[in-house]
């Protein structure tokens, strides 16, 4: 029981045994697909982490566009109010 508590990293023999069992379970044809999908998943995860820590550039750009559009609406409303009224009889 004392040896179970201080079990470290598996040795070379254990790693080879684990690889052999995985090879038997999934087959030689399926392993490249599994490793490829695992790599893509890891890449997407890291990309998501980077995007989560950076401020949203699209959101800031959208806010600026909304502010500009609101200013343009106010300016056009003021132009309509200031426009001279013609009295054609």
C-alpha positions, 0 to 999 in steps of 0.5 A: 500500500505504501508503494501505491501512494508514491506511484510516479510517472509510468515507465517505458514498459508501462507506456508501451503496454498502454499504447499496445492496448489502445492500438488493439482497442481502436485499430491502426486505421482509426488512430490517425483520425483520433489524433487529428481530431484531438489536435483540432480540438486542442487548437480550437480550445486554445483559440477560444481561450485567446479570444476570451481574454482579448476585448471584442474588436467587433463589438467595439466597432459596432458600438462606434457605428451605432454612435455615428448613426445616432449622431447622423440622425440627430443632425438630420433632425436638426437640419429639418428643424432649421430649414426655412419654411416656405409660404406659397399662397 
